[in-house]
Amino acid sequence: MRPIRDTIPLEEARAILLGAAHPIMRVETVGLEQAGGRVLAREVVAGQDVPPFSRAAMDGFAVVAADTFGAGQYSPKTLRLLETVYTGQVPTRPVTAGGCTEIATGAPMPEGADAVVMVEDTEKSEDGQVRVFSPVYPGRHVGRQGADIRAGQALLAAGDLLTPSRVGAVAALGLDTVDVFARPRVAILSTGNEIVPPGRPLSPGHIYDINRFTLGAIVAEHGGVPVPQPTPADTIDDLNRALDGVRGADLVIFSGGSSVGERDLMLDAVAARGEILFHGVAVKPGKPTLFGVIDGTPVLGMPGYPTSCLSNSYMLVVPLLRRIARLPEAVRRTVTLPAGQRIVSTTGRHQFYTVRVQDGMAMPAFKQSGDITSMSQADGYIEIPAQTDIVEKGQMVDVILFQ
C-alpha cells in the first residue's frame, strides 16, 4: 500500500490543470447546421450588405413621405395606386409625387419611395385610390440597405463562440460553412479487473462500468469528443499498452488505478512516461486524483468510485476540457436555499455535497462515494469549504444546479 501523503487544495489543483492546458490548434470546416456551440477559428468579414436592399418593415403602402404631411382622420390624403409588390418580387414602377405602391413586409422598396404607411392607417378603394389617414416621415417603416451589416465589416472574430444568433448572422451573409476549432479528442479508460461493460453477464465479484459513460457524457457536454477505450487489466504491461493506444488524444482521462492499493499502478505507468504534477487533492469525495503530462498531453486520473469520479469531473475535468476546447468558462446556475438538514463535513477537505431541491430546501442526496444515486437523484450540489466542518439546518447555501 502506498498512502497519499500530500494533498493540495482544490484551487491549486485547478490552477495546475489550467496551466498545463494547451488550447487546441486544429481547424476544420463545418456546415452551418453543425456550427452551433463551436468556436470560430477565423474572422468572418461581410461580403455584402445586410439587408441587400431597402425593404418595407410593415405591410402597407410605399409612399413619398411629403405626400402624407397634414393627413388626419378627417382630412386624409389621397394617392393613386401604382402596383402591388410582395416578398420575392421586384418593383417595376418608381413612386412619384401623388403615387404609392402596395407593399408586403420584407419586399423591396420601389425607387422614389422613402417611407411606408401602415395598412391600418389607410383605406383602398376599388378604383385604385388610397386614402392615407396618418402622416409618416422619411424613413418610417423602412429597413435601409446595409442597416444591419455593411459589406467589409468584420462581423465575428476568431475565438468567438457560435451562439444561435451568431450562426444566424453568418447565414445572413450567404455562407453555408464556417471554419471552427476542432473538438478535443478525449480518450476515456476505466481500469480494474472487476469492471465489465454493460450488456454482458455479470460474474461474481464484478461490477458494471459506470465511469466510462458518465465521463463520456461530461466530455460531450463540454465541447469534447469522447473516445472510449477497452478496459485494461491491472498490470503494468496492460496499462502501458493502454497508454500506447491513446497517443494522439488531446486529453486522457482514466478512472480507477489512482488510489493506494497494490494494483493501483497508473501512478507508476504515468510517471515512467511523463511527469506527475500532483497526486491527491484535498476534496471529499475524490481525494485520490492524479494529474500528469505525457509528451505534452494532459493525463487525468479520476477516482474509481462513481460519485467521486463524477464530482471531480465537474470540479476538474470541465474547466480543463473547456480551456483546451477554447470554450468560455461554464456558466453555473445557482439558487440560494436553506439547508434541510444539518451537514457534517471533514475539516481540511473541500467537500462537494450533492443535494436535491425539495419543498424550497436543499436536502442531502449524498450517500457514499461508490453510490451513483448520490448524483443521479440529486438536483445539484453545494461546496463546503475546507475550513468549514458543519452546515447547520436552515443555514442558507448556494446550490449549483446540474441542469
N, C-alpha and C positions, 0 to 999 in steps of 0.2 A: 504494500500500500504506500502511496506517495501523497501525503496530505498537501492541500493547497495552503501554503504557509502565509503568503502575502496576497491580499486583495487590494484592488484600487477602487476609489469612488466611482460611481456611475458617470458623473460628468467628465472625469478624467478619461474613462474608457471611451466615451463618445468623442472626446477631443482627439484621442489617438486614432480612432477609426476614421474620422473625417480627414485627419492629416495624411492618412495613407490612401485615401480615395482619389483616384485619377479620373476626372470626367471623361466620358467616352468620346473618342475622336471619329469613329466610323460614321459615314454618312450614307444614307440610302434615299431613294426616291419612292414616294408612295402616292397613291391616288387620294383625292380629297376625301373619299369615303372612309379611308383608314387614317386620316390625318389628325382627327380629334385626340387630344391628350398627348400628342407628340411634341417634341421640342425642335423648333425651326433651326436649321443648320446654316442657311444663307439668307441674306437680306432679300425681301420682296419689294420690288420697285414697280409702281404702277406704269403700265404701258399705254394707258388710255384714261380718259376722263370717266368718272362715275358720278352721276349717270352720264351716258354718252351723248345725251341731247336734253334740252329743256323739256319738261313734261308737266302735265297737269297733276296737281296734288289733290284735286277734288273732281267729282262728277259735276258738270255744269256747262258753261259757255266761255270759250276763249274770246277775249274782247280787247279793244284798245281802252285802257283804264279811263282815259279822259272822257270817253263817250258816256261813262256812267256817273260822272260827277253831278250832284244835285238830285240823283234819283231818290225817291222815297215811296212809302207805302201808298200815298195818294197822288204821287206825281212821278210815275215810272218813266224810264227812258225806253224808247222802242228802237230795236235793232233788227236788221234783216238777217235771216239765217242763210249762211253760205253753203255749209256742208256738215256732215257728221263724221267724226273720226273716233274709232275705237282703238284699244291697245293692239299693237302689232300692225297698225296701219300708218300710213304717212299722209299728212295733209297735202291736198293738191291745189288749194287756193289760199293766197295770202289774205289776211284780215286787214281791211282798210277802214277808215272812219265810217261809222254807221253800220258796219257789218259785224258778224260774230260766227263762231264755229262751235257746234255742239261737240263736247269732248268728254271722253271717259278718263277716269283716274289712271294715270300712268301713260296715257297716249302722248305722242309728241306735240308740242305747241306749234301752231301754224305761224308762218312768217308774219310779222307785223303785230301779232297779239302780244300783250305784255302783262295780262292778268286773267284770272278765271273767276267768274261769278258762280257761286254755288247754285245748283239746280233748285234748291229750296227758296232762293231769292228771285226766282224768275217764273214766267208763265209763257208757254209756247202756244201759238195759235196754229190752226190748220193751214193758214195761208202763208206760213213761213215767217211770221213776225214773232219776235221775242221781246217781252216786256221785262225790264230789269227794275226791281224794287229796292235795291240796296247798292250804294256805290262801292267800288273797290279801288285800291291804289295800285300803282305799278308794282309788279312782283307778287301780288296777293295770290295765294294758292298755286304758285308755280315753283316747281323744283328745277333750279337752274343747272345747266350742264356743268359738270365738274364741281358741284356744290359739296359733294361728299368726298371725292378723291380727285386730285389733279394728276394728269399724266406727268411722270417723272418724280412723283412724290414717293419717298421711302415709307412704305406702309407698315412693314414689320421688320424687326431686327433679328439677326441670328441670336439664338438663345431664348426667344420668346416662346412661351407655352401656347400651343394652338388650342385655344378655347373654342367653343362653338361659334362665337361671334367673329373670331379671327379667321376661322375656316370659311365663314361666310364672306368675309372681306376678300379673301383670296379668290373665292368663286366669283365675286363681283368683277374681278379683273379678267375673267375668262380663262383662268388657269385651271387645269384639271389634275395636276400633280404638284408636289412640293418636296423640297429636299429637307430631310429631317435627320437628326442624330439617331443612330441605331439603338435599339433597346439592348441593354446589357444582357448577355447570356449568363445565367446563374446556375452552376452545377449544384445539385442537391443530393447529398448522400445520407442515408440512415445507416448507422453502424450497429452491430450487435448480433451475436449468434442466435438470439431469441426472436429476431424480427422476421415476420412473414408478411408478404404483400397481401392486401385484401383480395378476396376472391379465391384463395387457396384454403384447403383444410387446415385447421389449427391443431398442431400436435401438442401433447402435454409439455408444459414449461415454455411455450412460445406465446407471443403476443402479436397482434396485427400492427403494421407500420402506420402510425398516425402522423408523425412529424414530416414525412416527405410531402404529404398532402397539405398540411397547414402551412408549411414553409412555401410550397408552390403557390398557394393562394395569396399569401402575403407578397411574394415576388411579383406575381402577375398584376396585383392591385396597385403596385407602386413602381410600375414602369419597366420591369424586367421580364425576361423570357425564362421561365423555369425549365431546366434540363435535368430531369430525374436520372439518377444513375443506379445501377444494380447495387444491392446491399453487399458490402464486403464482409468477410469473416473477420473475427477478432484475432488476426495475426498480423505481424508487422509486414510480412510479404504481401498479404492481400491488401492491406492499407496502402502500401507503396504502389501496387498495381492500380488501385482505385485512383490515387493521385496522378499517376501517369495518364489515366483515362480522361482526366478533366483539364488537360492542358489546352489552352485556347479559350477557356472560360474567362469572363470578366470578373467573376466573383465565385468563390467556392464556399458553400455552407454545408457543414455536416452536423448531424446530431448524434449524441452519444459519443463515448470514447474520449471525453474531455474531463472526466471526473478523477477519482483517486484509486480506482481498482487496479488489480494487476493486469487486467486485459484492456484497460483504458490507454491504448497505445498511440492514439492520434497525436499526442504531445510529442512523442519521440519521432513519429513519421514527419511531422511538420518541421520540427527543429532540425532534422537531418537534411532537409532540403532548402530551408529558408531561415527566417528569423521569427522568434516568438516575441510579440510586443507586449502581451500581457496574458496571464493565466489566473483567473479568479477576479470576480467583480463583487463588490460589497452590496449585493442586492438580494432580495428574497421575494420570490424564488429565483433561481438562476445563477447562483454563485459560481459553479464550475463552468465558466465561459472562457473560451480560448480565442485569441486573435493573433494571427501571424501573417507573414507575407512570403510567398514563394515566387521568385522570378518576377516580382512586381505585381503579382496577383494577390489581392486580399483573400485570406482564408479565415473563416469564422466558424469556430466550433461551439455549437449550442448544447445545452444540457439534454440528456435523453428523455427526461420526464416531460410529458406533453405540455403541461401548464407552464413549466419553467421555460421550455423551448419557445412557446408562443409568446409569452410575456416578454422575454428578451428580444424576440423578433420586433415587437412594437418599439422597444426602447433602443435597440442597437441596429438591427438589420434595416429597418425603414430609413433612418437618417443616412446610413452608409449607402444603401442602394440608390436613394434619390439623389445623393451627391454624384454618384457615378453616372446616373442616367441624365444628369443636368436638370432635374426637376426641382422646382422650388420646395422649400420645407413643407411637410404635410401640415394642413390646417386641422387643428384639433377642435372638435365640437365639445364644449364643456357646459355642464349645468351644475349649479351650486345647490346642494341639498343637505338636510340634516342626516347624520349617521343614524341608522335604525337600531344599531346595537353597539355595545362597547367593543372596540377592536384593540387587541394587544399585539404590538409589533415587537421586532427584535432591534434593540438599540445597536447602532453601529452599521446597520444594513438598510439601504434604501428599499422599501417594500412596494411592490406592485400588487395591489389587493383588489381582486375582482368583486364587483357588486352588481346587483340588479336594482332597477328603479321600481319601487313598489309603494303605492299609497303616498307618493310625494317624498319618500325617504330613500336613502342609499342603504340597501340591505346586503349583508355579506353573502357572496356566492362562492368564495374560495373554500375548497375542501383540502386537497393535498396536491403537491406538485405533480403527482402521477395521474391525477384525475382530469381528463379532458373536459368533463362537465363543469369544472371550475370556470372554464372560459365559455363553453357553448351555451350555458344557462345564464350568463352574465350580460348586462347591457353595456358595461364599461368598467372602468377601474379608477381607483384613487391611488395617488402616490403618497406614501408616508415617508417623510424624510428620515435620514439615518439617525438624527438626534431625537426623534420622537418615539416614545415607547407605548403610548396609549392615545387612542382617539375615543373620547367619551361619547356615549349615546346622546344624540341631539346636537353634537358639535357640527358646525357647517363644514362640508367638504366639497372639493371640486371633483366632479365625476367626469372623466374623459370618456366620451361615448365611442363605442365601436362603429356605429353607423351614423 
